[in-house]
């Protein structure tokens, strides 16, 4: 279902509709599987067809992130990274309002 991805987002095949992607990447290139936010009232699992393995999804009518979706991604990030006192992780965010 996903056609291509770019630095800024993902496009639905044949539609030209933007899908928001939240992803964390380390300096050495490791990454946490992304969260794709689709412009829809309700998320359906089939929307992730063709997405990277272990990606999660969400939906919001505008297709943009908001606080609840970002918290969902943070939970995903924590589960994937398994940071602890012996192996801490530093997460640097921009100043987007959904991150506050």
KOLDREN-346569 format. One record per residue: residue number from 1; x, z, y of N, C-alpha, C in turn. Coordinates in steps of 0.001 Angstrom, whole numbers. Layout:
<atoms>
@pos->NUM	nx->X	nz->Z	ny->Y	cax->X	caz->Z	cay->Y	cx->X	cz->Z	cy->Y;
...
</atoms>
This chain:
<atoms>
@pos->1	nx->815	nz->0	ny->-1179	cax->0	caz->0	cay->0	cx->869	cz->0	cy->1258;
@pos->2	nx->2011	nz->697	ny->1231	cax->2904	caz->703	cay->2383	cx->3726	cz->-568	cy->2382;
@pos->3	nx->3859	nz->-1198	ny->3510	cax->4604	caz->-2446	cay->3571	cx->6063	cz->-2210	cy->3907;
@pos->4	nx->6331	nz->-1546	ny->4969	cax->7700	caz->-1373	cay->5409	cx->7809	cz->-96	cy->6211;
@pos->5	nx->9017	nz->410	ny->6296	cax->9239	caz->1580	cay->7134	cx->10312	cz->1236	cy->8152;
@pos->6	nx->10332	nz->1977	ny->9211	cax->11333	caz->1797	cay->10243	cx->11789	cz->3179	cy->10677;
@pos->7	nx->12684	nz->3207	ny->11623	cax->13166	caz->4478	cay->12141	cx->12017	cz->5319	cy->12687;
@pos->8	nx->10970	nz->4694	ny->13189	cax->9924	caz->5415	cay->13891	cx->8647	cz->5602	cy->13107;
@pos->9	nx->8473	nz->4910	ny->12007	cax->7226	caz->5095	cay->11285	cx->7052	cz->4115	cy->10150;
@pos->10	nx->5882	nz->4080	ny->9639	cax->5531	caz->3248	cay->8498	cx->4304	cz->2445	cy->8886;
@pos->11	nx->4206	nz->1218	ny->8390	cax->3067	caz->367	cay->8706	cx->2270	cz->97	cy->7444;
@pos->12	nx->960	nz->173	ny->7535	cax->113	caz->-164	cay->6397	cx->153	cz->-1667	cy->6174;
@pos->13	nx->279	nz->-2066	ny->4938	cax->416	caz->-3472	cay->4593	cx->-745	cz->-4305	cy->5125;
@pos->14	nx->-406	nz->-5305	ny->5901	cax->-1390	caz->-6261	cay->6372	cx->-2316	cz->-5782	cy->7471;
@pos->15	nx->-2113	nz->-4569	ny->7994	cax->-3055	caz->-4055	cay->8994	cx->-2444	cz->-3873	cy->10369;
@pos->16	nx->-1134	nz->-3640	ny->10451	cax->-505	caz->-3346	cay->11722	cx->-822	cz->-1941	cy->12221;
@pos->17	nx->-1391	nz->-1095	ny->11364	cax->-1746	caz->279	cay->11755	cx->-544	cz->1187	cy->11528;
@pos->18	nx->-181	nz->1960	ny->12542	cax->925	caz->2896	cay->12428	cx->524	cz->4123	cy->11634;
@pos->19	nx->1460	nz->4626	ny->10861	cax->1317	caz->5870	cay->10118	cx->2454	cz->6768	cy->10567;
@pos->20	nx->2150	nz->7989	ny->10987	cax->3184	caz->8913	cay->11440	cx->3955	cz->9460	cy->10244;
@pos->21	nx->5267	nz->9559	ny->10393	cax->6116	caz->10108	cay->9340	cx->6877	cz->11307	cy->9893;
@pos->22	nx->6793	nz->12435	ny->9189	cax->7612	caz->13601	cay->9505	cx->8638	cz->13701	cy->8389;
@pos->23	nx->9916	nz->13733	ny->8745	cax->10975	caz->13791	cay->7743	cx->12138	cz->14604	cy->8298;
@pos->24	nx->12839	nz->15287	ny->7421	cax->14036	caz->16037	cay->7806	cx->15228	cz->15412	cy->7078;
@pos->25	nx->16291	nz->15141	ny->7851	cax->17494	caz->14524	cay->7299	cx->18701	cz->15348	cy->7731;
@pos->26	nx->19618	nz->15594	ny->6799	cax->20820	caz->16364	cay->7127	cx->21913	cz->15447	cy->7664;
@pos->27	nx->22953	nz->16052	ny->8184	cax->24085	caz->15313	cay->8731	cx->24744	cz->14440	cy->7662;
@pos->28	nx->24749	nz->14900	ny->6411	cax->25398	caz->14130	cay->5348	cx->24448	cz->13157	cy->4655;
@pos->29	nx->23200	nz->13067	ny->5142	cax->22270	caz->12077	cay->4624	cx->21258	cz->12574	cy->3608;
@pos->30	nx->21338	nz->13844	ny->3208	cax->20302	caz->14387	cay->2324	cx->18995	cz->14471	cy->3091;
@pos->31	nx->17876	nz->14382	ny->2382	cax->16599	caz->14450	cay->3090	cx->15543	cz->15155	cy->2249;
@pos->32	nx->14561	nz->15681	ny->2951	cax->13368	caz->16238	cay->2317	cx->12358	cz->15094	cy->2283;
@pos->33	nx->11664	nz->14892	ny->1172	cax->10667	caz->13821	cay->1134	cx->9694	cz->13935	cy->2315;
@pos->34	nx->9302	nz->12809	ny->2881	cax->8513	caz->12838	cay->4106	cx->7052	cz->13231	cy->3910;
@pos->35	nx->6433	nz->13531	ny->5027	cax->4979	caz->13668	cay->5102	cx->4489	cz->12456	cy->5883;
@pos->36	nx->3528	nz->11748	ny->5320	cax->2931	caz->10594	cay->5986	cx->1538	cz->10988	cy->6460;
@pos->37	nx->1268	nz->10742	ny->7730	cax->-24	caz->11101	cay->8323	cx->-772	cz->9821	cy->8641;
@pos->38	nx->-1894	nz->9648	ny->7961	cax->-2670	caz->8422	cay->8056	cx->-3806	cz->8562	cy->9066;
@pos->39	nx->-4135	nz->7468	ny->9776	cax->-5252	caz->7496	cay->10727	cx->-6578	cz->7420	cy->9975;
@pos->40	nx->-7047	nz->8568	ny->9543	cax->-8260	caz->8655	cay->8739	cx->-8840	cz->10056	cy->8891;
@pos->41	nx->-10117	nz->10203	ny->8619	cax->-10744	caz->11519	cay->8687	cx->-10362	cz->12385	cy->7493;
@pos->42	nx->-10112	nz->11758	ny->6328	cax->-9814	caz->12501	cay->5106	cx->-8654	cz->11849	cy->4369;
@pos->43	nx->-7740	nz->12664	ny->3855	cax->-6610	caz->12158	cay->3081	cx->-7031	cz->11953	cy->1631;
@pos->44	nx->-6609	nz->10848	ny->1066	cax->-6823	caz->10533	cay->-349	cx->-5452	cz->10249	cy->-967;
@pos->45	nx->-5209	nz->10747	ny->-2176	cax->-3902	caz->10592	cay->-2821	cx->-3447	cz->9143	cy->-2946;
@pos->46	nx->-4376	nz->8211	ny->-3115	cax->-3978	caz->6799	cay->-3259	cx->-3296	cz->6265	cy->-2008;
@pos->47	nx->-3446	nz->6947	ny->-880	cax->-2786	caz->6510	cay->352	cx->-1263	cz->6560	cy->225;
@pos->48	nx->-752	nz->7367	ny->-706	cax->694	caz->7498	cay->-880	cx->1277	cz->6482	cy->-1860;
@pos->49	nx->465	nz->5540	ny->-2331	cax->971	caz->4498	cay->-3227	cx->2097	cz->3744	cy->-2529;
@pos->50	nx->3255	nz->3697	ny->-3153	cax->4407	caz->3010	cay->-2577	cx->5274	cz->3885	cy->-1701;
@pos->51	nx->4877	nz->5130	ny->-1483	cax->5665	caz->6053	cay->-660	cx->6838	cz->6604	cy->-1462;
@pos->52	nx->7862	nz->7140	ny->-787	cax->8976	caz->7747	cay->-1516	cx->8496	cz->8857	cy->-2451;
@pos->53	nx->9200	nz->9043	ny->-3558	cax->8860	caz->10076	cay->-4539	cx->8824	cz->11446	cy->-3870;
@pos->54	nx->7841	nz->12249	ny->-4242	cax->7640	caz->13626	cay->-3762	cx->7151	cz->13693	cy->-2315;
@pos->55	nx->6739	nz->12563	ny->-1744	cax->6152	caz->12582	cay->-405	cx->4826	cz->13320	cy->-450;
@pos->56	nx->4442	nz->13887	ny->684	cax->3120	caz->14482	cay->820	cx->2378	cz->13721	cy->1907;
@pos->57	nx->1075	nz->13887	ny->1940	cax->282	caz->13150	cay->2914	cx->-713	cz->14020	cy->3628;
@pos->58	nx->-1189	nz->13504	ny->4727	cax->-2226	caz->14150	cay->5513	cx->-2994	cz->13084	cy->6261;
@pos->59	nx->-4085	nz->13498	ny->6866	cax->-4895	caz->12552	cay->7641	cx->-5369	cz->13217	cy->8915;
@pos->60	nx->-5495	nz->12409	ny->9918	cax->-5979	caz->12845	cay->11222	cx->-6520	cz->11585	cy->11878;
@pos->61	nx->-7702	nz->11621	ny->12474	cax->-8302	caz->10388	cay->13006	cx->-7382	cz->9532	cy->13887;
@pos->62	nx->-6505	nz->10156	ny->14657	cax->-5600	caz->9382	cay->15511	cx->-4355	cz->8915	cy->14777;
@pos->63	nx->-4063	nz->9523	ny->13617	cax->-2841	caz->9204	cay->12897	cx->-1636	cz->9977	cy->13392;
@pos->64	nx->-1824	nz->10828	ny->14382	cax->-724	caz->11623	cay->14937	cx->-680	cz->12991	cy->14276;
@pos->65	nx->470	nz->13631	ny->14349	cax->624	caz->14985	cay->13836	cx->-61	cz->15986	cy->14764;
@pos->66	nx->-419	nz->17128	ny->14209	cax->-872	caz->18262	cay->15013	cx->-392	cz->19533	cy->14320;
@pos->67	nx->-692	nz->20687	ny->14887	cax->-126	caz->21949	cay->14424	cx->-361	cz->22203	cy->12935;
@pos->68	nx->-1568	nz->22042	ny->12439	cax->-1874	caz->22333	cay->11034	cx->-1071	cz->21423	cy->10096;
@pos->69	nx->-1000	nz->20145	ny->10432	cax->-242	caz->19217	cay->9599	cx->1247	cz->19549	cy->9622;
@pos->70	nx->1746	nz->19960	ny->10787	cax->3161	caz->20315	cay->10860	cx->3453	cz->21563	cy->10031;
@pos->71	nx->2553	nz->22529	ny->10033	cax->2721	caz->23716	cay->9191	cx->2724	cz->23310	cy->7716;
@pos->72	nx->1868	nz->22359	ny->7338	cax->1877	caz->21850	cay->5966	cx->3241	cz->21254	cy->5623;
@pos->73	nx->3842	nz->20517	ny->6578	cax->5165	caz->19958	cay->6324	cx->6213	cz->21063	cy->6228;
@pos->74	nx->6125	nz->22081	ny->7068	cax->7088	caz->23186	cay->6990	cx->7040	cz->23860	cy->5619;
@pos->75	nx->5839	nz->24052	ny->5073	cax->5705	caz->24631	cay->3729	cx->6375	cz->23713	cy->2695;
@pos->76	nx->6195	nz->22422	ny->2841	cax->6828	caz->21427	cay->1964	cx->8346	cz->21503	cy->2103;
@pos->77	nx->8835	nz->21596	ny->3333	cax->10267	caz->21700	cay->3617	cx->10857	cz->22935	cy->2935;
@pos->78	nx->10189	nz->24077	ny->3095	cax->10670	caz->25332	cay->2503	cx->10707	cz->25226	cy->985;
@pos->79	nx->9665	nz->24649	ny->387	cax->9626	caz->24503	cay->-1066	cx->10749	cz->23585	cy->-1569;
@pos->80	nx->11060	nz->22541	ny->-814	cax->12095	caz->21595	cay->-1233	cx->13504	cz->22144	cy->-1019;
@pos->81	nx->13714	nz->22862	ny->57	cax->15053	caz->23331	cay->411	cx->15448	cz->24632	cy->-278;
@pos->82	nx->14505	nz->25504	ny->-545	cax->14767	caz->26791	cay->-1204	cx->15913	cz->27546	cy->-537;
@pos->83	nx->15875	nz->27643	ny->779	cax->16907	caz->28367	cay->1523	cx->16853	cz->29857	cy->1184;
@pos->84	nx->18004	nz->30508	ny->1257	cax->18086	caz->31949	cay->1025	cx->19226	cz->32501	cy->1882;
@pos->85	nx->19431	nz->33801	ny->1845	cax->20488	caz->34411	cay->2645	cx->21868	cz->33850	cy->2305;
@pos->86	nx->22090	nz->33524	ny->1027	cax->23386	caz->33000	cay->605	cx->23546	cz->31510	cy->924;
@pos->87	nx->22448	nz->30820	ny->1127	cax->22476	caz->29376	cay->1376	cx->21452	cz->29033	cy->2460;
@pos->88	nx->21733	nz->29436	ny->3721	cax->20752	caz->29245	cay->4794	cx->20610	cz->27777	cy->5209;
@pos->89	nx->19511	nz->27479	ny->5884	cax->19233	caz->26143	cay->6401	cx->18863	cz->26274	cy->7870;
@pos->90	nx->19413	nz->25400	ny->8703	cax->19077	caz->25359	cay->10121	cx->18193	cz->24140	cy->10349;
@pos->91	nx->17005	nz->24356	ny->10873	cax->16077	caz->23269	cay->11168	cx->15989	cz->23124	cy->12684;
@pos->92	nx->16387	nz->21971	ny->13198	cax->16364	caz->21695	cay->14635	cx->15182	cz->20775	cy->14908;
@pos->93	nx->14329	nz->21169	ny->15866	cax->13128	caz->20402	cay->16196	cx->13201	cz->19880	cy->17615;
@pos->94	nx->12489	nz->18787	ny->17874	cax->12353	caz->18354	cay->19256	cx->11250	cz->19215	cy->19899;
@pos->95	nx->10860	nz->18897	ny->21082	cax->9915	caz->19727	cay->21813	cx->8478	cz->19189	cy->21734;
@pos->96	nx->8137	nz->18492	ny->20651	cax->6773	caz->17959	cay->20529	cx->5787	cz->19105	cy->20426;
@pos->97	nx->4632	nz->18976	ny->21061	cax->3664	caz->20073	cay->21096	cx->3141	cz->20483	cy->19719;
@pos->98	nx->3192	nz->19602	ny->18722	cax->2728	caz->19981	cay->17391	cx->3714	cz->20908	cy->16685;
@pos->99	nx->4922	nz->21049	ny->17228	cax->5924	caz->21912	cay->16620	cx->5894	cz->23324	cy->17180;
@pos->100	nx->5027	nz->23576	ny->18130	cax->5012	caz->24899	cay->18788	cx->3948	cz->25790	cy->18241;
</atoms>
